[in-house]
């Protein structure tokens, strides 16, 4: 499982980082620190045909992207 820590970055940086990380394989877990990248990454991944789920982890969020 690939993991990407995008906490501390402002949009669109987490999305750009996620797109690059998806090329390395699935499943991918992305850590972010606000709902804006959760929404943007989830929408992008769903439109690209991936299965997406997210959950709160403390004050952060964990997005899981799978085929």
mmCIF file as gemmi writes it, N, C-alpha and C atoms, coordinates in Angstrom:
data_model
loop_
_atom_site.group_PDB
_atom_site.id
_atom_site.type_symbol
_atom_site.label_atom_id
_atom_site.label_alt_id
_atom_site.label_comp_id
_atom_site.label_asym_id
_atom_site.label_entity_id
_atom_site.label_seq_id
_atom_site.pdbx_PDB_ins_code
_atom_site.Cartn_x
_atom_site.Cartn_y
_atom_site.Cartn_z
_atom_site.occupancy
_atom_site.B_iso_or_equiv
_atom_site.pdbx_formal_charge
_atom_site.auth_seq_id
_atom_site.auth_asym_id
_atom_site.pdbx_PDB_model_num
ATOM 1 N N . UNK Axp A 1 ? 0.848 -1.176 0 1 0 ? 1 A 1
ATOM 2 C CA . UNK Axp A 1 ? 0 0 0 1 0 ? 1 A 1
ATOM 3 C C . UNK Axp A 1 ? 0.889 1.233 0 1 0 ? 1 A 1
ATOM 4 N N . UNK Axp A 2 ? 0.62 2.139 -0.922 1 0 ? 2 A 1
ATOM 5 C CA . UNK Axp A 2 ? 1.352 3.399 -0.996 1 0 ? 2 A 1
ATOM 6 C C . UNK Axp A 2 ? 0.697 4.417 -0.079 1 0 ? 2 A 1
ATOM 7 N N . UNK Axp A 3 ? 1.519 5.262 0.531 1 0 ? 3 A 1
ATOM 8 C CA . UNK Axp A 3 ? 1.013 6.295 1.419 1 0 ? 3 A 1
ATOM 9 C C . UNK Axp A 3 ? 1.59 7.633 1.002 1 0 ? 3 A 1
ATOM 10 N N . UNK Axp A 4 ? 0.738 8.662 1.017 1 0 ? 4 A 1
ATOM 11 C CA . UNK Axp A 4 ? 1.145 10.021 0.687 1 0 ? 4 A 1
ATOM 12 C C . UNK Axp A 4 ? 0.719 10.934 1.818 1 0 ? 4 A 1
ATOM 13 N N . UNK Axp A 5 ? 1.651 11.687 2.361 1 0 ? 5 A 1
ATOM 14 C CA . UNK Axp A 5 ? 1.347 12.654 3.411 1 0 ? 5 A 1
ATOM 15 C C . UNK Axp A 5 ? 1.298 14.043 2.786 1 0 ? 5 A 1
ATOM 16 N N . UNK Axp A 6 ? 0.084 14.544 2.551 1 0 ? 6 A 1
ATOM 17 C CA . UNK Axp A 6 ? -0.102 15.858 1.937 1 0 ? 6 A 1
ATOM 18 C C . UNK Axp A 6 ? -0.585 16.884 2.957 1 0 ? 6 A 1
ATOM 19 N N . UNK Axp A 7 ? -0.408 16.583 4.24 1 0 ? 7 A 1
ATOM 20 C CA . UNK Axp A 7 ? -0.805 17.539 5.277 1 0 ? 7 A 1
ATOM 21 C C . UNK Axp A 7 ? 0.103 18.762 5.219 1 0 ? 7 A 1
ATOM 22 N N . UNK Axp A 8 ? -0.505 19.933 5.418 1 0 ? 8 A 1
ATOM 23 C CA . UNK Axp A 8 ? 0.255 21.166 5.417 1 0 ? 8 A 1
ATOM 24 C C . UNK Axp A 8 ? 0.34 21.845 4.062 1 0 ? 8 A 1
ATOM 25 N N . UNK Axp A 9 ? -0.166 21.195 3.028 1 0 ? 9 A 1
ATOM 26 C CA . UNK Axp A 9 ? -0.155 21.778 1.686 1 0 ? 9 A 1
ATOM 27 C C . UNK Axp A 9 ? -1.519 22.361 1.359 1 0 ? 9 A 1
ATOM 28 N N . UNK Axp A 10 ? -1.534 23.45 0.611 1 0 ? 10 A 1
ATOM 29 C CA . UNK Axp A 10 ? -2.782 24.08 0.179 1 0 ? 10 A 1
ATOM 30 C C . UNK Axp A 10 ? -3.148 23.586 -1.207 1 0 ? 10 A 1
ATOM 31 N N . UNK Axp A 11 ? -4.452 23.544 -1.485 1 0 ? 11 A 1
ATOM 32 C CA . UNK Axp A 11 ? -4.914 23.133 -2.808 1 0 ? 11 A 1
ATOM 33 C C . UNK Axp A 11 ? -4.414 24.131 -3.849 1 0 ? 11 A 1
ATOM 34 N N . UNK Axp A 12 ? -4.016 23.638 -4.998 1 0 ? 12 A 1
ATOM 35 C CA . UNK Axp A 12 ? -4.244 22.303 -5.541 1 0 ? 12 A 1
ATOM 36 C C . UNK Axp A 12 ? -3.088 21.317 -5.307 1 0 ? 12 A 1
ATOM 37 N N . UNK Axp A 13 ? -2.125 21.678 -4.484 1 0 ? 13 A 1
ATOM 38 C CA . UNK Axp A 13 ? -0.935 20.843 -4.299 1 0 ? 13 A 1
ATOM 39 C C . UNK Axp A 13 ? -1.253 19.394 -3.878 1 0 ? 13 A 1
ATOM 40 N N . UNK Axp A 14 ? -2.15 19.142 -2.901 1 0 ? 14 A 1
ATOM 41 C CA . UNK Axp A 14 ? -2.449 17.75 -2.552 1 0 ? 14 A 1
ATOM 42 C C . UNK Axp A 14 ? -3.01 16.937 -3.729 1 0 ? 14 A 1
ATOM 43 N N . UNK Axp A 15 ? -3.799 17.556 -4.576 1 0 ? 15 A 1
ATOM 44 C CA . UNK Axp A 15 ? -4.344 16.864 -5.744 1 0 ? 15 A 1
ATOM 45 C C . UNK Axp A 15 ? -3.23 16.536 -6.736 1 0 ? 15 A 1
ATOM 46 N N . UNK Axp A 16 ? -2.342 17.474 -6.977 1 0 ? 16 A 1
ATOM 47 C CA . UNK Axp A 16 ? -1.216 17.246 -7.891 1 0 ? 16 A 1
ATOM 48 C C . UNK Axp A 16 ? -0.327 16.122 -7.356 1 0 ? 16 A 1
ATOM 49 N N . UNK Axp A 17 ? -0.073 16.139 -6.052 1 0 ? 17 A 1
ATOM 50 C CA . UNK Axp A 17 ? 0.73 15.088 -5.43 1 0 ? 17 A 1
ATOM 51 C C . UNK Axp A 17 ? 0.04 13.731 -5.547 1 0 ? 17 A 1
ATOM 52 N N . UNK Axp A 18 ? -1.281 13.72 -5.383 1 0 ? 18 A 1
ATOM 53 C CA . UNK Axp A 18 ? -2.051 12.476 -5.474 1 0 ? 18 A 1
ATOM 54 C C . UNK Axp A 18 ? -2.006 11.915 -6.884 1 0 ? 18 A 1
ATOM 55 N N . UNK Axp A 19 ? -2.162 12.764 -7.877 1 0 ? 19 A 1
ATOM 56 C CA . UNK Axp A 19 ? -2.119 12.3 -9.267 1 0 ? 19 A 1
ATOM 57 C C . UNK Axp A 19 ? -0.78 11.632 -9.563 1 0 ? 19 A 1
ATOM 58 N N . UNK Axp A 20 ? 0.309 12.209 -9.079 1 0 ? 20 A 1
ATOM 59 C CA . UNK Axp A 20 ? 1.635 11.619 -9.292 1 0 ? 20 A 1
ATOM 60 C C . UNK Axp A 20 ? 1.769 10.296 -8.534 1 0 ? 20 A 1
ATOM 61 N N . UNK Axp A 21 ? 1.253 10.243 -7.32 1 0 ? 21 A 1
ATOM 62 C CA . UNK Axp A 21 ? 1.36 9.033 -6.5 1 0 ? 21 A 1
ATOM 63 C C . UNK Axp A 21 ? 0.538 7.884 -7.073 1 0 ? 21 A 1
ATOM 64 N N . UNK Axp A 22 ? -0.567 8.18 -7.75 1 0 ? 22 A 1
ATOM 65 C CA . UNK Axp A 22 ? -1.395 7.135 -8.348 1 0 ? 22 A 1
ATOM 66 C C . UNK Axp A 22 ? -0.637 6.362 -9.425 1 0 ? 22 A 1
ATOM 67 N N . UNK Axp A 23 ? 0.354 6.976 -10.026 1 0 ? 23 A 1
ATOM 68 C CA . UNK Axp A 23 ? 1.157 6.303 -11.045 1 0 ? 23 A 1
ATOM 69 C C . UNK Axp A 23 ? 2.044 5.224 -10.441 1 0 ? 23 A 1
ATOM 70 N N . UNK Axp A 24 ? 2.271 5.266 -9.13 1 0 ? 24 A 1
ATOM 71 C CA . UNK Axp A 24 ? 3.139 4.297 -8.456 1 0 ? 24 A 1
ATOM 72 C C . UNK Axp A 24 ? 2.385 3.044 -8.032 1 0 ? 24 A 1
ATOM 73 N N . UNK Axp A 25 ? 1.064 3.072 -8.128 1 0 ? 25 A 1
ATOM 74 C CA . UNK Axp A 25 ? 0.288 1.876 -7.808 1 0 ? 25 A 1
ATOM 75 C C . UNK Axp A 25 ? -0.802 2.113 -6.785 1 0 ? 25 A 1
ATOM 76 N N . UNK Axp A 26 ? -1.646 1.116 -6.664 1 0 ? 26 A 1
ATOM 77 C CA . UNK Axp A 26 ? -2.792 1.155 -5.76 1 0 ? 26 A 1
ATOM 78 C C . UNK Axp A 26 ? -2.692 -0.002 -4.777 1 0 ? 26 A 1
ATOM 79 N N . UNK Axp A 27 ? -3.355 0.027 -3.665 1 0 ? 27 A 1
ATOM 80 C CA . UNK Axp A 27 ? -4.138 1.145 -3.143 1 0 ? 27 A 1
ATOM 81 C C . UNK Axp A 27 ? -3.239 2.278 -2.667 1 0 ? 27 A 1
ATOM 82 N N . UNK Axp A 28 ? -3.812 3.457 -2.601 1 0 ? 28 A 1
ATOM 83 C CA . UNK Axp A 28 ? -3.105 4.648 -2.161 1 0 ? 28 A 1
ATOM 84 C C . UNK Axp A 28 ? -3.858 5.261 -0.988 1 0 ? 28 A 1
ATOM 85 N N . UNK Axp A 29 ? -3.133 5.587 0.077 1 0 ? 29 A 1
ATOM 86 C CA . UNK Axp A 29 ? -3.708 6.279 1.225 1 0 ? 29 A 1
ATOM 87 C C . UNK Axp A 29 ? -3.103 7.672 1.255 1 0 ? 29 A 1
ATOM 88 N N . UNK Axp A 30 ? -3.965 8.689 1.253 1 0 ? 30 A 1
ATOM 89 C CA . UNK Axp A 30 ? -3.521 10.08 1.265 1 0 ? 30 A 1
ATOM 90 C C . UNK Axp A 30 ? -3.956 10.718 2.577 1 0 ? 30 A 1
ATOM 91 N N . UNK Axp A 31 ? -3.021 11.306 3.291 1 0 ? 31 A 1
ATOM 92 C CA . UNK Axp A 31 ? -3.319 12.035 4.529 1 0 ? 31 A 1
ATOM 93 C C . UNK Axp A 31 ? -3.378 13.525 4.208 1 0 ? 31 A 1
ATOM 94 N N . UNK Axp A 32 ? -4.473 14.169 4.607 1 0 ? 32 A 1
ATOM 95 C CA . UNK Axp A 32 ? -4.638 15.611 4.429 1 0 ? 32 A 1
ATOM 96 C C . UNK Axp A 32 ? -5.178 16.21 5.72 1 0 ? 32 A 1
ATOM 97 N N . UNK Axp A 33 ? -5.16 17.547 5.804 1 0 ? 33 A 1
ATOM 98 C CA . UNK Axp A 33 ? -5.539 18.182 7.059 1 0 ? 33 A 1
ATOM 99 C C . UNK Axp A 33 ? -6.756 19.1 6.979 1 0 ? 33 A 1
ATOM 100 N N . UNK Axp A 34 ? -7.505 19.024 5.863 1 0 ? 34 A 1
ATOM 101 C CA . UNK Axp A 34 ? -8.748 19.784 5.786 1 0 ? 34 A 1
ATOM 102 C C . UNK Axp A 34 ? -9.699 19.102 4.799 1 0 ? 34 A 1
ATOM 103 N N . UNK Axp A 35 ? -10.949 19.502 4.837 1 0 ? 35 A 1
ATOM 104 C CA . UNK Axp A 35 ? -11.962 18.892 3.977 1 0 ? 35 A 1
ATOM 105 C C . UNK Axp A 35 ? -11.838 19.323 2.515 1 0 ? 35 A 1
ATOM 106 N N . UNK Axp A 36 ? -11.229 20.46 2.238 1 0 ? 36 A 1
ATOM 107 C CA . UNK Axp A 36 ? -11.109 20.91 0.847 1 0 ? 36 A 1
ATOM 108 C C . UNK Axp A 36 ? -10.346 19.901 -0.003 1 0 ? 36 A 1
ATOM 109 N N . UNK Axp A 37 ? -9.143 19.459 0.398 1 0 ? 37 A 1
ATOM 110 C CA . UNK Axp A 37 ? -8.487 18.433 -0.414 1 0 ? 37 A 1
ATOM 111 C C . UNK Axp A 37 ? -9.212 17.083 -0.383 1 0 ? 37 A 1
ATOM 112 N N . UNK Axp A 38 ? -9.906 16.772 0.702 1 0 ? 38 A 1
ATOM 113 C CA . UNK Axp A 38 ? -10.704 15.533 0.733 1 0 ? 38 A 1
ATOM 114 C C . UNK Axp A 38 ? -11.724 15.575 -0.405 1 0 ? 38 A 1
ATOM 115 N N . UNK Axp A 39 ? -12.436 16.681 -0.517 1 0 ? 39 A 1
ATOM 116 C CA . UNK Axp A 39 ? -13.451 16.818 -1.559 1 0 ? 39 A 1
ATOM 117 C C . UNK Axp A 39 ? -12.834 16.805 -2.955 1 0 ? 39 A 1
ATOM 118 N N . UNK Axp A 40 ? -11.746 17.556 -3.148 1 0 ? 40 A 1
ATOM 119 C CA . UNK Axp A 40 ? -11.119 17.651 -4.472 1 0 ? 40 A 1
ATOM 120 C C . UNK Axp A 40 ? -10.527 16.315 -4.914 1 0 ? 40 A 1
ATOM 121 N N . UNK Axp A 41 ? -9.799 15.649 -4.018 1 0 ? 41 A 1
ATOM 122 C CA . UNK Axp A 41 ? -9.173 14.369 -4.361 1 0 ? 41 A 1
ATOM 123 C C . UNK Axp A 41 ? -10.238 13.299 -4.576 1 0 ? 41 A 1
ATOM 124 N N . UNK Axp A 42 ? -11.258 13.274 -3.726 1 0 ? 42 A 1
ATOM 125 C CA . UNK Axp A 42 ? -12.335 12.29 -3.875 1 0 ? 42 A 1
ATOM 126 C C . UNK Axp A 42 ? -13.053 12.459 -5.205 1 0 ? 42 A 1
ATOM 127 N N . UNK Axp A 43 ? -13.345 13.683 -5.57 1 0 ? 43 A 1
ATOM 128 C CA . UNK Axp A 43 ? -14.042 13.953 -6.838 1 0 ? 43 A 1
ATOM 129 C C . UNK Axp A 43 ? -13.166 13.538 -8.026 1 0 ? 43 A 1
ATOM 130 N N . UNK Axp A 44 ? -11.886 13.902 -7.985 1 0 ? 44 A 1
ATOM 131 C CA . UNK Axp A 44 ? -10.973 13.529 -9.073 1 0 ? 44 A 1
ATOM 132 C C . UNK Axp A 44 ? -10.893 12.008 -9.213 1 0 ? 44 A 1
ATOM 133 N N . UNK Axp A 45 ? -10.666 11.315 -8.104 1 0 ? 45 A 1
ATOM 134 C CA . UNK Axp A 45 ? -10.492 9.858 -8.142 1 0 ? 45 A 1
ATOM 135 C C . UNK Axp A 45 ? -11.766 9.16 -8.615 1 0 ? 45 A 1
ATOM 136 N N . UNK Axp A 46 ? -12.918 9.611 -8.132 1 0 ? 46 A 1
ATOM 137 C CA . UNK Axp A 46 ? -14.191 9.004 -8.546 1 0 ? 46 A 1
ATOM 138 C C . UNK Axp A 46 ? -14.417 9.211 -10.042 1 0 ? 46 A 1
ATOM 139 N N . UNK Axp A 47 ? -14.122 10.4 -10.542 1 0 ? 47 A 1
ATOM 140 C CA . UNK Axp A 47 ? -14.293 10.682 -11.973 1 0 ? 47 A 1
ATOM 141 C C . UNK Axp A 47 ? -13.318 9.869 -12.827 1 0 ? 47 A 1
ATOM 142 N N . UNK Axp A 48 ? -12.175 9.485 -12.244 1 0 ? 48 A 1
ATOM 143 C CA . UNK Axp A 48 ? -11.189 8.678 -12.962 1 0 ? 48 A 1
ATOM 144 C C . UNK Axp A 48 ? -11.494 7.183 -12.855 1 0 ? 48 A 1
ATOM 145 N N . UNK Axp A 49 ? -12.574 6.823 -12.142 1 0 ? 49 A 1
ATOM 146 C CA . UNK Axp A 49 ? -12.994 5.439 -12.066 1 0 ? 49 A 1
ATOM 147 C C . UNK Axp A 49 ? -12.476 4.66 -10.869 1 0 ? 49 A 1
ATOM 148 N N . UNK Axp A 50 ? -11.92 5.347 -9.895 1 0 ? 50 A 1
ATOM 149 C CA . UNK Axp A 50 ? -11.412 4.681 -8.7 1 0 ? 50 A 1
ATOM 150 C C . UNK Axp A 50 ? -12.485 4.623 -7.608 1 0 ? 50 A 1
ATOM 151 N N . UNK Axp A 51 ? -12.337 3.672 -6.711 1 0 ? 51 A 1
ATOM 152 C CA . UNK Axp A 51 ? -13.188 3.584 -5.522 1 0 ? 51 A 1
ATOM 153 C C . UNK Axp A 51 ? -12.516 4.431 -4.444 1 0 ? 51 A 1
ATOM 154 N N . UNK Axp A 52 ? -13.276 5.318 -3.822 1 0 ? 52 A 1
ATOM 155 C CA . UNK Axp A 52 ? -12.711 6.268 -2.862 1 0 ? 52 A 1
ATOM 156 C C . UNK Axp A 52 ? -13.478 6.205 -1.55 1 0 ? 52 A 1
ATOM 157 N N . UNK Axp A 53 ? -12.743 6.229 -0.457 1 0 ? 53 A 1
ATOM 158 C CA . UNK Axp A 53 ? -13.371 6.354 0.857 1 0 ? 53 A 1
ATOM 159 C C . UNK Axp A 53 ? -12.48 7.26 1.699 1 0 ? 53 A 1
ATOM 160 N N . UNK Axp A 54 ? -13.068 7.882 2.714 1 0 ? 54 A 1
ATOM 161 C CA . UNK Axp A 54 ? -12.27 8.725 3.603 1 0 ? 54 A 1
ATOM 162 C C . UNK Axp A 54 ? -12.814 8.632 5.02 1 0 ? 54 A 1
ATOM 163 N N . UNK Axp A 55 ? -11.922 8.912 5.961 1 0 ? 55 A 1
ATOM 164 C CA . UNK Axp A 55 ? -12.322 8.913 7.361 1 0 ? 55 A 1
ATOM 165 C C . UNK Axp A 55 ? -11.478 9.921 8.114 1 0 ? 55 A 1
ATOM 166 N N . UNK Axp A 56 ? -12.032 10.406 9.214 1 0 ? 56 A 1
ATOM 167 C CA . UNK Axp A 56 ? -11.297 11.322 10.086 1 0 ? 56 A 1
ATOM 168 C C . UNK Axp A 56 ? -10.333 10.511 10.942 1 0 ? 56 A 1
ATOM 169 N N . UNK Axp A 57 ? -9.132 11.044 11.093 1 0 ? 57 A 1
ATOM 170 C CA . UNK Axp A 57 ? -8.117 10.442 11.95 1 0 ? 57 A 1
ATOM 171 C C . UNK Axp A 57 ? -7.599 11.574 12.836 1 0 ? 57 A 1
ATOM 172 N N . UNK Axp A 58 ? -8.182 11.687 14.016 1 0 ? 58 A 1
ATOM 173 C CA . UNK Axp A 58 ? -7.862 12.84 14.862 1 0 ? 58 A 1
ATOM 174 C C . UNK Axp A 58 ? -8.375 14.099 14.19 1 0 ? 58 A 1
ATOM 175 N N . UNK Axp A 59 ? -7.483 15.068 14.009 1 0 ? 59 A 1
ATOM 176 C CA . UNK Axp A 59 ? -7.854 16.31 13.325 1 0 ? 59 A 1
ATOM 177 C C . UNK Axp A 59 ? -7.573 16.241 11.825 1 0 ? 59 A 1
ATOM 178 N N . UNK Axp A 60 ? -7.025 15.133 11.361 1 0 ? 60 A 1
ATOM 179 C CA . UNK Axp A 60 ? -6.678 14.957 9.948 1 0 ? 60 A 1
ATOM 180 C C . UNK Axp A 60 ? -7.679 14.025 9.275 1 0 ? 60 A 1
ATOM 181 N N . UNK Axp A 61 ? -7.458 13.787 7.985 1 0 ? 61 A 1
ATOM 182 C CA . UNK Axp A 61 ? -8.318 12.914 7.202 1 0 ? 61 A 1
ATOM 183 C C . UNK Axp A 61 ? -7.468 11.939 6.411 1 0 ? 61 A 1
ATOM 184 N N . UNK Axp A 62 ? -7.959 10.724 6.277 1 0 ? 62 A 1
ATOM 185 C CA . UNK Axp A 62 ? -7.291 9.674 5.515 1 0 ? 62 A 1
ATOM 186 C C . UNK Axp A 62 ? -8.179 9.285 4.356 1 0 ? 62 A 1
ATOM 187 N N . UNK Axp A 63 ? -7.666 9.454 3.14 1 0 ? 63 A 1
ATOM 188 C CA . UNK Axp A 63 ? -8.398 9.112 1.913 1 0 ? 63 A 1
ATOM 189 C C . UNK Axp A 63 ? -7.782 7.826 1.366 1 0 ? 63 A 1
ATOM 190 N N . UNK Axp A 64 ? -8.612 6.831 1.11 1 0 ? 64 A 1
ATOM 191 C CA . UNK Axp A 64 ? -8.14 5.593 0.521 1 0 ? 64 A 1
ATOM 192 C C . UNK Axp A 64 ? -8.671 5.486 -0.894 1 0 ? 64 A 1
ATOM 193 N N . UNK Axp A 65 ? -7.754 5.26 -1.832 1 0 ? 65 A 1
ATOM 194 C CA . UNK Axp A 65 ? -8.111 5.164 -3.26 1 0 ? 65 A 1
ATOM 195 C C . UNK Axp A 65 ? -7.729 3.766 -3.725 1 0 ? 65 A 1
ATOM 196 N N . UNK Axp A 66 ? -8.73 3.074 -4.306 1 0 ? 66 A 1
ATOM 197 C CA . UNK Axp A 66 ? -8.542 1.709 -4.792 1 0 ? 66 A 1
ATOM 198 C C . UNK Axp A 66 ? -9.179 1.566 -6.161 1 0 ? 66 A 1
ATOM 199 N N . UNK Axp A 67 ? -8.805 0.528 -6.873 1 0 ? 67 A 1
ATOM 200 C CA . UNK Axp A 67 ? -9.42 0.259 -8.177 1 0 ? 67 A 1
ATOM 201 C C . UNK Axp A 67 ? -10.706 -0.479 -7.997 1 0 ? 67 A 1
